[in-house]
Amino acid sequence: MPPAECPFCEIVDRDDPDVREVYRDANVVAFFPTAPAVLGHTLVIPRRHVPDIWSLRTEEAAQLSAAVLRLADAIRAAVVPEGLNVIQSNGAAATQTVSHLHVHLVPRNEGDAMGPIWPQETDYSEDRKDDVLNQVKSAVSSLKPVEPEVSPEDRRKHLDYIQAVVTRQSAASASAKGWLLPVVTALFGFALTQHVWLLALLGMFLIAVFAYIDANYLRSEKAYRALYNAVSRSERMVPRFTLDPTDADEPQCGDAPATAKWKALRDKYLPPREVWTSWSIAPFYSAMLLLGVGVAVTAAFTTDKAASPLPHGPTMTTTVVSPVPASPATAPAQPKLPPP
């Protein structure tokens, strides 16, 4: 059953106005079933769509168990039962009717409508019981060992590593803007002074390229911040000292439809809309692109004016007369006197 068709997911999303909700927190929701077996019968479900116990994560099991204990105390104080059944069913053979894991808390009293839930006796042979015992013990021995709880010191070191990556991503985003500004300023300046609108288009192309790079830096930074939150709040079990932000992603249910190949490529290479519209991307790069459009239009307009010929008018001829100094008069030659 996909989450969109799950009635319990509707309760989690507050889309069922008729539900009798008992309790809600960040991890679980508890409510009365529509047809309770007895008064006080309560269902406790995880908020995430988990079809059965085999899809439940370890940390979710701990959160669900803590809520069951809390609500068991509340039911005992409210209806004062003689006993309490805690029932969790998986699969149609076990009478599970809604494919969203749920725990029944059923307050019991002698002679109530619930009746006995176990057979009076069985006749399994000792050999059969020993065979199943060996099979279960063999299966248990093949299970992966449970990882020890992370110490506060290890968690602090892990958070330091993630924060260092977040800081580097933020610095890379600032560096991208720092590299872009002088290059685009030079291109736009040449476009205006040399009246070449193609230079403005080149600058706009560079703005788009740097916007894509910066958006990917921001997407990566957001992913690492999500990993930081998952580790700091212990929202889910992640590998110790992991720096893979996908470890913080919500795992898909086993019956979730496979993602189309083109959607997988889109999600891998194209940042989501909330990244593009963030304050560090949209205002800065949109303003730069608008400036580029203005520079391109201005450069194209001034190019036309510079290329147009001067207006025709009457031809004027200017004659420059350079004054020539008069040659001095030649003095008459004096007769040469003989020596005395």
Secondary structure, DSSP 8 states (H G I E B T S, - for coil): --GGG-HHHHHHTT--TT-EEEEE-SSEEEEE-SS-SSTT-EEEEESS---SGGG--HHHHHHHHHHHHHHHHHHHHHH--SEEEEEE--SGGGT--SSS--EEEEEE-TT-TT---S-S-----HHHHHHHHHHHHHHHHTS--------HHHHHHHHHHHHHHHHHHHHHHHHHHHHHHHHHHHHHHHHHHTT-HHHHHHHHHHHHHHHHHHHHHHHHHHHHHHHHHHHHHT-S---TT---GGGGS----TTS----HHHHHHHHHS--HHHHTSTTTHHHHHHHHHHHHHHHHHHHHHHHHHHS--------------------------------
